[in-house]
Amino acid sequence: MPAPRKYPDELRERAIREVQTSGRPVAHVARDLGIHKEALRNWERQAEADQSLLQQPVPAAVTPRRSRRCGTT
């Protein structure tokens, strides 16, 4: 069983949004919100990685193809 999260999801989302929109350093935002700066830095990195995965095109091998034999997908 995983350990319970120390910070609620709403706080994580708020902190990440604040860093991305304000241009303030991670350490300053973390201090203002009472979050450890390395925790916020990790959340921001993960959010950036998740966002880049969403923006990547789907490879051709993953898209469905029509079968020439039976004419179906």
C-alpha positions as a Markdown table, in Angstrom:
| # | Residue | x | y | z |
|---|---|---|---|---|
| 1 | Met | 0.0 | 0.0 | 0.0 |
| 2 | Pro | 1.5 | 3.4 | -1.0 |
| 3 | Ala | 2.1 | 6.0 | 1.6 |
| 4 | Pro | -0.5 | 8.8 | 1.8 |
| 5 | Arg | 0.4 | 12.0 | 0.1 |
| 6 | Lys | 1.7 | 14.8 | 2.2 |
| 7 | Tyr | 0.2 | 17.6 | 0.1 |
| 8 | Pro | -3.3 | 17.6 | -1.4 |
| 9 | Asp | -3.7 | 17.6 | -5.2 |
| 10 | Glu | -5.3 | 21.0 | -5.1 |
| 11 | Leu | -2.2 | 22.5 | -3.5 |
| 12 | Arg | 0.1 | 20.8 | -6.0 |
| 13 | Glu | -1.9 | 22.2 | -8.9 |
| 14 | Arg | -2.0 | 25.7 | -7.5 |
| 15 | Ala | 1.7 | 25.7 | -6.8 |
| 16 | Ile | 2.6 | 24.4 | -10.3 |
| 17 | Arg | 0.3 | 27.0 | -11.9 |
| 18 | Glu | 1.8 | 29.8 | -9.8 |
| 19 | Val | 5.4 | 28.8 | -10.9 |
| 20 | Gln | 4.4 | 28.6 | -14.6 |
| 21 | Thr | 2.4 | 31.8 | -14.8 |
| 22 | Ser | 4.2 | 34.2 | -12.4 |
| 23 | Gly | 7.7 | 33.7 | -13.5 |
| 24 | Arg | 8.8 | 33.7 | -9.9 |
| 25 | Pro | 11.5 | 31.3 | -8.7 |
| 26 | Val | 10.4 | 27.9 | -7.4 |
| 27 | Ala | 12.0 | 28.5 | -4.1 |
| 28 | His | 9.9 | 31.7 | -3.5 |
| 29 | Val | 6.6 | 30.1 | -4.5 |
| 30 | Ala | 7.4 | 27.1 | -2.3 |
| 31 | Arg | 8.2 | 29.3 | 0.7 |
| 32 | Asp | 5.0 | 31.3 | 0.3 |
| 33 | Leu | 2.9 | 28.2 | 0.1 |
| 34 | Gly | 4.7 | 26.3 | 2.9 |
| 35 | Ile | 6.0 | 23.6 | 0.5 |
| 36 | His | 9.5 | 22.1 | 0.4 |
| 37 | Lys | 11.2 | 23.7 | -2.7 |
| 38 | Glu | 12.5 | 20.3 | -4.0 |
| 39 | Ala | 9.0 | 18.8 | -3.8 |
| 40 | Leu | 7.7 | 21.7 | -5.9 |
| 41 | Arg | 10.6 | 21.4 | -8.3 |
| 42 | Asn | 9.8 | 17.7 | -8.8 |
| 43 | Trp | 6.1 | 18.5 | -9.4 |
| 44 | Glu | 6.9 | 21.1 | -12.0 |
| 45 | Arg | 9.3 | 18.7 | -13.8 |
| 46 | Gln | 6.6 | 16.0 | -13.8 |
| 47 | Ala | 4.0 | 18.4 | -15.1 |
| 48 | Glu | 6.3 | 19.5 | -17.9 |
| 49 | Ala | 6.9 | 15.9 | -18.9 |
| 50 | Asp | 3.2 | 15.1 | -18.8 |
| 51 | Gln | 2.5 | 18.1 | -21.0 |
| 52 | Ser | 5.1 | 17.2 | -23.5 |
| 53 | Leu | 3.7 | 13.6 | -23.8 |
| 54 | Leu | 0.3 | 15.1 | -24.6 |
| 55 | Gln | 1.7 | 17.2 | -27.4 |
| 56 | Gln | 3.6 | 14.4 | -29.2 |
| 57 | Pro | 2.0 | 13.0 | -32.3 |
| 58 | Val | 0.7 | 9.5 | -32.3 |
| 59 | Pro | 3.2 | 7.2 | -34.1 |
| 60 | Ala | 1.9 | 5.5 | -37.3 |
| 61 | Ala | 2.4 | 2.0 | -35.8 |
| 62 | Val | -0.3 | 2.9 | -33.1 |
| 63 | Thr | -2.9 | 4.2 | -35.5 |
| 64 | Pro | -5.4 | 1.7 | -36.8 |
| 65 | Arg | -5.0 | 0.5 | -40.4 |
| 66 | Arg | -7.5 | -0.9 | -42.8 |
| 67 | Ser | -7.0 | -4.6 | -43.6 |
| 68 | Arg | -6.7 | -5.2 | -47.3 |
| 69 | Arg | -8.0 | -8.7 | -47.0 |
| 70 | Cys | -11.4 | -8.1 | -45.5 |
| 71 | Gly | -11.8 | -4.3 | -46.0 |
| 72 | Thr | -12.4 | -3.6 | -42.3 |
| 73 | Thr | -10.5 | -1.7 | -39.7 |
